[in-house]
Amino acid sequence: GPVTFTCYPPQPDRAEARQGLERVGGIAMNNHYSQARERESRGEFEAAMGSLDAMRSLRENAPDVGVQLTLPPDYDGYREQLSIAAIRAIIQSGERAEEAGNWQEALKIYEGVQNRFELPVQQDEELLLARARVHVRWGEQEMQRAYYRVAFDQGAAVIALLGTNHPRV
């Protein structure tokens, strides 16, 4: 997890201690970066992002003890790349749940993506429509089973989700 430092005012006579903290901090940064790469190689994109976030937290807290740590030059680009891969992988798991008719799981996955990630407007709209599609397909299944009230509720969920003025409603 993230490393935190207790904040003490920097003291000039503690240069050796700060050098030690800087060395250990550098090692921790390298370890987090290696861990991110390893997690990425296993397809654990969100966990890899967590490793990068730990690096950023460590860098942000280091000045409190008079230490400067730097992020790798490709940090922002790499984190963005992991975010895109994570979103893609999660959406694919939602699509698999949808294909299996596991409506609640598909909705949970799509909603989770929207809640956990800052998405471009177009992708956010696509996920909103995916959620609506799940409700429609769920409602169609319930109609075939003659569970009309449940089917009606799914249709109402689409309207609540998209709003009455949305062109897809």
C-alpha positions, 0 to 999 in steps of 0.5 A: 500500500501507499507509504506515508511519512510523519512530517517533521520540519527539515533539519540541516544536521539530518542530511545523512538520514534524508539521503537514506530516505531518498535512496529507500524512496527511489527503491520503493518507486522502482519497486512500484513501477516494476510491480505495475509492469508485472501486473499489466503483463498478467492483465491486472490493469486496475491493480497496475494503476494502483501501483502507479498511484502508490508511486505518485502518493510517495512522491507527493509525500516525500517533500514532507521529510525533505526528500524529492522523488521523481516519477518516470518520464512516461508516467502519465502516458503509461497510466493513461494506457493502463486506464484505457486497457482496464476500461476495455477489459471491464467492458468486455466482462460486462458484455460477456455477462450480458451475452450470458443473460446475467443482467444484474452482473452486466449492469453492475459492471457497466455502472462500476466503469462509469463510477470508477473512471473519468470517461470521455463523453462519447464512451460515457454515453456508450456505457449509458446505452449499454445499460439501457440495452441490458434493461431492454433485453432483460425486459424482453426476456421477462415478456417471453416468460409472461412476467409483465410487471418485471418487464414493465419495470425494466422499461421504466428503468430505461426511461429513468436512466436515459430520460424521457427526451432521449432519442433512444427512448 
